[in-house]
Amino acid sequence: MALTTALTRRLGIRHPVISAPMHLVAGGALASAVSAAGGLGLIGGGYGDASWLDQQFDIAAGQRIGVGFITWSLRKSPPLLTDALKRRPVAVMLSFGDPRPFVDEIRAAGALLICQCQNIDHVWDAIDVKADIIVAQGAEAGGHGALRGTLSFVPEAADLIAAHAPDAILVAAGGIADGRGLAAALALGAEGALVGTRFWASAEALVHRRHHEAAIAASGDETIRTTVVDIARQIPWPRGFTARVCRNAFTQRWHGREDELERAAAVEGPRYRQAFTAGDPDNTGVWFGEAAGIIRSIEPAAAIVETMAQQAEAALKRIAS
Ligand SMILES: Cc1cc2nc3c(=O)[nH]c(=O)nc-3n(C[C@H](O)[C@H](O)[C@H](O)COP(=O)(O)O)c2cc1C
């Protein structure tokens, strides 16, 4: 039994696994390793650093990869998309905001449009713009997201898409880090998984060693959804989105004292950034999701893709028998 799904057919890949476009974490090395292993790797365009993005596309040259952007931020610098499309990505993922301003340009360049959604209103938006791939992201996810749990959000999105956009392909995200999660995503009606935290904990991810160590030591209980990482960094996220990060001294100190942090951001922001660069696991945001609880080692991305696909196949066989 091979895990051939509508997603593998549409993308021309072997395994129904997409690596998430994690800001400054998912560079060209990670994206190309995932694609080379039979998944689809996405470079994390994030808030948009044109020269970083250019460098990462160079690193991934020759590999079929895609790119993702934080939509509300892209509105401030649309040329980033124009430049990225010149690199002929297979797909562009938009998340966290209205995709409409960018849809025509993405289609005209021949790239597939992936819309990541955090609630049913977002799924309607993705249906409305005729997204090729719709990602239903549950709140277990590392990084930014919202409130819905993966287990009920994915099948609800699946029903909506089957009724109103049968050509769109549904992908699940949030808490998927091994073959059990991938098998569950398929059972819920998705055609594959978009995986962040597990690839954040890979050899190719641009993550400080001490942050990796913190994730390996953490249980899934040791994360929190919060806005304090964005307040400290003075990044104006729209209401409704929070970030899931490691629960540590920094979040313990500021979560619940957001107004105070806002007033102290001129001092706390540089402290946060300095600690982040130094790999301090206590006094900055350490960005991983609940799936950290099932991650025990840092592995090459190719091994993660292959193991996940094999384990999912085995899990589905076991259930079927
Ligand atoms: C470190 C990190 C950074 C992320 N950055 C982005 C981002 O820049 N853009 C985006 O669309 N999603 C981002 N995400 C969310 C992912 O797209 C994805 O939804 C999530 O990682 C899936 O859940 P998981 O972490 O449990 O696999 C990020 C996730 C992590 C863990």
The ligand as an SDF file (V2000), in Angstrom:
LIG
                    3D

 31 33  0  0  0  0  0  0  0  0999 V2000
    8.7240   27.8010   14.4180 C   0  0  0  0  0  0  0  0  0  0  0  0
    7.4730   27.9490   13.6130 C   0  0  0  0  0  0  0  0  0  0  0  0
    7.3490   29.0300   12.7540 C   0  0  0  0  0  0  0  0  0  0  0  0
    6.2140   29.1710   11.9710 C   0  0  0  0  0  0  0  0  0  0  0  0
    6.1540   30.2050   11.0930 N   0  0  0  0  0  0  0  0  0  0  0  0
    5.1240   30.2610   10.2240 C   0  0  0  0  0  0  0  0  0  0  0  0
    5.1270   31.2440    9.1950 C   0  0  0  0  0  0  0  0  0  0  0  0
    6.0480   32.0570    9.0690 O   0  0  0  0  0  0  0  0  0  0  0  0
    4.0940   31.2570    8.3300 N   0  0  0  0  0  0  0  0  0  0  0  0
    3.0670   30.3470    8.4210 C   0  0  0  0  0  0  0  0  0  0  0  0
    2.1780   30.3720    7.6000 O   0  0  0  0  0  0  0  0  0  0  0  0
    3.0280   29.4260    9.4070 N   0  0  0  0  0  0  0  0  0  0  0  0
    4.0280   29.3560   10.2850 C   0  0  0  0  0  0  0  0  0  0  0  0
    4.0210   28.3960   11.2710 N   0  0  0  0  0  0  0  0  0  0  0  0
    2.8430   27.5060   11.4190 C   0  0  0  0  0  0  0  0  0  0  0  0
    2.9060   26.3720   10.4050 C   0  0  0  0  0  0  0  0  0  0  0  0
    2.5500   26.8440    9.1260 O   0  0  0  0  0  0  0  0  0  0  0  0
    2.0080   25.1750   10.7380 C   0  0  0  0  0  0  0  0  0  0  0  0
    0.6690   25.5330   10.7140 O   0  0  0  0  0  0  0  0  0  0  0  0
    2.2910   24.5170   12.0720 C   0  0  0  0  0  0  0  0  0  0  0  0
    3.6620   24.4100   12.3160 O   0  0  0  0  0  0  0  0  0  0  0  0
    1.6490   23.1230   12.1000 C   0  0  0  0  0  0  0  0  0  0  0  0
    1.6180   22.5860   13.3850 O   0  0  0  0  0  0  0  0  0  0  0  0
    2.8240   21.7590   14.0390 P   0  0  0  0  0  0  0  0  0  0  0  0
    3.8190   22.7860   14.4380 O   0  0  0  0  0  0  0  0  0  0  0  0
    2.1960   21.0780   15.1710 O   0  0  0  0  0  0  0  0  0  0  0  0
    3.3400   20.8190   12.9870 O   0  0  0  0  0  0  0  0  0  0  0  0
    5.1490   28.2290   12.0680 C   0  0  0  0  0  0  0  0  0  0  0  0
    5.2820   27.1510   12.9360 C   0  0  0  0  0  0  0  0  0  0  0  0
    6.4270   26.9890   13.7050 C   0  0  0  0  0  0  0  0  0  0  0  0
    6.5520   25.7950   14.6040 C   0  0  0  0  0  0  0  0  0  0  0  0
  1  2  1  0
  2  3  1  0
  2 30  2  0
  3  4  2  0
  4  5  1  0
  4 28  1  0
  5  6  2  0
  6  7  1  0
  6 13  1  0
  7  8  2  0
  7  9  1  0
  9 10  1  0
 10 11  2  0
 10 12  1  0
 12 13  2  0
 13 14  1  0
 14 15  1  0
 14 28  1  0
 15 16  1  0
 16 17  1  0
 16 18  1  0
 18 19  1  0
 18 20  1  0
 20 21  1  0
 20 22  1  0
 22 23  1  0
 23 24  1  0
 24 25  2  0
 24 26  1  0
 24 27  1  0
 28 29  2  0
 29 30  1  0
 30 31  1  0
M  END
$$$$
